[in-house]
């Protein structure tokens, strides 16, 4: 089973990389760009066929390593 984990900063947490990206896009002439938030995508191939077990394992991975849950939130997407 394949999974994709999206990790982004929680609302209210300053995002200097997002600000820099937004500023650069505006500088390149993309004046319609407003706020930009930067994050990361992690693709994982799991040797698990049970979606419940896979989701539980992924939640544990995120809690222990993939996301800093103090300032980041994450979303898990499973693909068969």
Rosetta silent file (secondary structure, phi, psi, omega in degrees, C-alpha in Angstrom):
SEQUENCE: XXXXXXXXXXXXXXXXXXXXXXXXXXXXXXXXXXXXXXXXXXXXXXXXXXXXXXXXXXXXXXXXXXXXXXXXXXXXXXXX
SCORE:     score description
SCORE:     0.000 S_00000001
   1 L     0.000  138.667  178.716    0.000    0.000    0.000 S_00000001
   2 E  -102.147  146.843  179.254    1.264    3.468   -0.848 S_00000001
   3 E  -136.322  152.409  174.808    0.789    6.470    1.365 S_00000001
   4 E  -129.020  129.573  179.616    1.391   10.175    1.070 S_00000001
   5 E  -114.881  125.720  176.848    1.871   12.362    4.145 S_00000001
   6 E  -102.831  122.798  179.819    1.427   16.126    3.892 S_00000001
   7 E  -117.905  124.546  179.147    3.173   18.096    6.663 S_00000001
   8 E  -136.657  160.381  177.212    2.498   21.811    7.059 S_00000001
   9 E   -70.324  144.950  176.738    2.937   24.413    9.738 S_00000001
  10 L   -67.310  155.213  175.993   -0.044   24.994   12.007 S_00000001
  11 L   -59.567  139.617  179.946   -2.016   28.209   11.597 S_00000001
  12 L    93.212  -14.079  177.707   -0.430   31.016   13.558 S_00000001
  13 L   -88.393  128.201  179.891    3.114   29.644   13.237 S_00000001
  14 L   -61.416  141.241 -177.642    5.391   31.998   11.320 S_00000001
  15 L  -126.242   83.332 -177.695    6.558   30.603    7.978 S_00000001
  16 H   -62.513  -34.015  178.245    9.690   32.474    6.816 S_00000001
  17 H   -67.112  -41.485  177.020   10.208   30.145    3.839 S_00000001
  18 H   -61.699  -41.458  177.585    6.625   30.734    2.696 S_00000001
  19 H   -61.396  -43.800 -179.574    7.151   34.495    3.044 S_00000001
  20 H   -64.037  -41.141  178.561   10.360   34.284    0.975 S_00000001
  21 H   -63.586  -46.644  179.080    8.601   32.263   -1.743 S_00000001
  22 H   -60.238  -43.056  178.822    5.704   34.719   -1.854 S_00000001
  23 H   -62.572  -43.660  179.899    8.103   37.674   -2.035 S_00000001
  24 H   -64.241  -41.281  179.052   10.086   36.010   -4.865 S_00000001
  25 H   -64.209  -41.855  176.098    6.915   35.243   -6.831 S_00000001
  26 H   -61.361  -40.698  178.868    5.767   38.843   -6.483 S_00000001
  27 H   -64.460  -25.556  178.372    9.224   39.959   -7.645 S_00000001
  28 L   -87.203    4.137  175.973    8.852   37.774  -10.732 S_00000001
  29 L    99.575    4.056  178.582    5.670   39.599  -11.669 S_00000001
  30 L   -89.299   74.162 -172.072    3.074   37.279  -10.127 S_00000001
  31 L   -70.978  -15.166 -179.112    1.260   40.121   -8.381 S_00000001
  32 L   -82.773   -3.545 -179.324   -1.873   38.065   -7.668 S_00000001
  33 L   -76.830  127.539  176.712    0.015   35.846   -5.189 S_00000001
  34 L  -100.501 -130.868  178.838   -1.019   36.480   -1.582 S_00000001
  35 L   -66.897  141.923  177.855    0.092   34.517    1.462 S_00000001
  36 L  -124.755  133.443  174.838    2.227   31.428    0.785 S_00000001
  37 L  -118.353  131.360 -178.076    2.684   28.514    3.207 S_00000001
  38 L  -102.193  145.402  178.353    5.475   26.025    2.571 S_00000001
  39 E  -148.405 -162.283  178.342    5.321   22.367    3.594 S_00000001
  40 E  -140.678  153.876  177.517    6.598   18.938    2.677 S_00000001
  41 E  -120.883  131.553 -179.984    5.229   15.777    1.069 S_00000001
  42 E  -122.795  120.296  176.633    6.504   12.345    2.087 S_00000001
  43 E   -97.021  131.093 -177.768    5.702    9.266   -0.040 S_00000001
  44 E  -131.427  134.166  174.547    5.904    5.928    1.770 S_00000001
  45 E  -102.018  115.601 -178.331    5.472    2.391    0.425 S_00000001
  46 L  -104.353  141.629  174.054    4.086    0.148    3.176 S_00000001
  47 L   -92.677   66.996 -177.324    4.027   -3.649    3.204 S_00000001
  48 L  -147.367  132.326 -179.602    0.543   -3.642    4.717 S_00000001
  49 L  -101.156  -16.443 -179.683   -2.797   -4.503    3.124 S_00000001
  50 L   -88.745  117.917 -176.277   -5.066   -3.447    6.008 S_00000001
  51 H   -62.167  -37.531  179.395   -5.911    0.273    5.708 S_00000001
  52 H   -63.726  -45.377  178.472   -6.590    0.619    9.437 S_00000001
  53 H   -65.640  -39.974  179.834   -3.244   -0.849   10.414 S_00000001
  54 H   -63.005  -45.744 -179.699   -1.473    1.246    7.775 S_00000001
  55 H   -63.214  -40.866  178.649   -3.095    4.446    9.025 S_00000001
  56 H   -62.622  -43.486  179.235   -2.245    3.592   12.643 S_00000001
  57 H   -64.449  -41.895  179.884    1.391    2.935   11.712 S_00000001
  58 H   -65.789  -40.028  175.592    1.580    6.178    9.725 S_00000001
  59 H   -58.920  -43.141  179.204    0.112    8.172   12.607 S_00000001
  60 H   -64.405  -41.601  177.315    2.780    6.726   14.881 S_00000001
  61 H   -60.001  -42.222 -179.708    5.503    7.567   12.333 S_00000001
  62 H   -66.341  -42.189 -179.398    4.268   11.140   12.145 S_00000001
  63 H   -65.361  -35.840 -174.633    4.102   11.498   15.916 S_00000001
  64 H   -91.182  -27.639 -171.439    7.602   10.082   16.421 S_00000001
  65 H  -144.250  -47.196 -166.765    9.563   11.401   13.428 S_00000001
  66 H   -73.339  -28.591 -178.015    7.876   12.870   10.377 S_00000001
  67 L  -131.988  142.691  171.350    6.173   15.887   11.953 S_00000001
  68 L   -89.731   94.938 -170.078    6.990   18.190   14.830 S_00000001
  69 L   -68.467   -6.373  174.120    3.467   18.125   16.250 S_00000001
  70 L   -71.052  -40.688 -176.281    4.118   21.181   18.423 S_00000001
  71 L  -119.496   -9.131 -176.652    4.213   23.442   15.347 S_00000001
  72 E  -119.551  153.030  171.886    3.187   21.183   12.448 S_00000001
  73 E  -119.180  160.840 -179.546    0.058   19.353   11.394 S_00000001
  74 E  -140.455  154.908  175.564   -0.134   16.401    9.038 S_00000001
  75 E  -130.397  141.063 -178.261   -2.598   14.665    6.744 S_00000001
  76 E  -112.773  132.073  176.865   -2.366   11.068    5.580 S_00000001
  77 E  -121.947  120.683  179.112   -3.546    9.907    2.173 S_00000001
  78 E   -98.706  141.650  175.927   -3.689    6.156    1.490 S_00000001
  79 E  -127.422  133.971 -178.722   -3.556    4.675   -2.007 S_00000001
  80 L   -67.078    0.000    0.000   -4.327    1.044   -2.724 S_00000001
